[in-house]
Amino acid sequence: MYTRISKSGGRSYLQLVEGHRDAEGKVRIKVVASLGRLDRLSPEKLDPLINGLNKAVGRLENTAHEISHDPARTYGTVFALHELWKDLGFDRALNRALRSGKRTIDAEALVRAMVFNRLCDPASKLGCLRWLDTVAMPAMPQTVTHQHLLRAMDALMELANGAPMVRETLANAEAVEDALARQIRPLVDHDLTMVFYDLTTVRIHGEARLEDDIRAFGMNKETGGIARQFVLGVVQTAEGLPLMHTVHPGNVAETKTLQGMLQTVLQRFPIQRIILVADRGLLSLDNIHHLTDMADKDGRKLEFILAVPARRYSDLVEIFQGFDFSAGDGLREASFEGHRLIVAHDATRATDQGEARRARINELEAMANAMVAKLDARTTARARGGGGHQTGAPIAVSSVQLPRPSSPASSRQISPRIVSAGTSMKRRSPERPSSMANSSC
């Protein structure tokens, strides 16, 4: 016997039926009992029947109950991150740096939760709380509130002796960064000879003002206009491993950030020789001697590759005039202010830029001649109207011809750069020409 649901008149009925074969061997269904309409049956009505059947065959009574389940939590990503966190020693570094007998929260666990949230699903502090409800974070306190996360951030920003929180003296933050730098030293090549450093700008919305606020108005790299922002600097190895980051006010000059960055890198990492690669905005000939003096104090050697600022091109005119790029690979070497100067000339790019420049000059000349003709016509009309030339009337002007560059030395297809002594140079492809200059430090 078994149960069956049959339909009649748009309603469903639960029946107890039995199957058997008749004299001809065909399967027949016999209704043993009709248990009633399905929509009117409830567990309270069926459980006694089920329990009676179980008792008849010597089984336990029916103990079935409504099935429920808790929401599943993500575990794989946070588990992998937690293992990396421990292998890198970040847990020990944070615990040493944030050790305090007055603090009752687990600052390391809370900072770890916020870091993992940034990696998995970046959100605000309140968003991080919602994210924690969806993951099985290892080694976390049972209860985490918004205030706990804020207090963990305060632990990073606290100062020795309870001094006011001033941007330049964030003792705990620096202690944490120093501890993390010691942990990742084994991952960094001890013969590290090159680091990359660059700055970007991060726009900020809102008009609130705070004391010692780093949010300031400056030139934004994303929009090319003035915006309220702060400046973020990142230092990484040639393999892309990040070493440190810096945060600066939004109106800081890029050249003023390099000296502090280099001092920190030399202090935290056992680098004996370092080569800086920088563009015109980050490093200039005017402040390179400060950096070389800094490295020489520790007996280290600093070399550099940098672009010569465009405002210094006028000082190189005589050098350019002595170069002959008609044959060879387009590379020429000279000396400039005691530095090795490498100049690369790309004939294809020079031709393209020259044609574009001439087209622009022709356009400007046509515009100027049209304006001259208009002024001449206006002056002639006034003269015919009686009066000759009146005070304040425009004077006829002859056609205009703009000066044109006569030599490659006066054009921008030559772009010199300073490079460190002894550094091998590779010729760039014609699609991305460059020119470089070299300095021995």
Buried (B, 14 or more C-beta within 10 A) or exposed (E): EEEEEBEEEEEEBBBBBEEEEEEEEEEEEEEEEEBEEEEEBEEEEBBEBBBEEBEEEEEEEBEEEEEEEEEEEBEEEBBEBBEEBBEBBBBEBBBBBBEEEEBEBBBBBBBBBBBBBEEBBEBEBEEBBEBBEEBEBBEBEEEBEEEBBEBBBBBBEBBEEEEEEEEEEBBBBEBBBBBBBBBBEEEBEEEBBBBBBBBEBBBBEEEEEEEEBBBBEBEBBEEEEEBBBBBBBBBBBEEEEEBBEBEBBBBBEBBEBBEEBBEBBBEBBEBBBBBBBBEBBBBBBEEBEEBBEBBEEEEBBBBBBBBBBEEBBEEBEEBBEEBEBEEEEBBBEBEBEEBBBBBBBBBEBBEEBBEEBEEEBEEEBEEBBEEBEEBBEEBEEBBEEEEEEEEEEBEBBEEEEEEEEEEBBBBEBBBBBBBBEEBEEEEBEEEEBBBBBBBEB
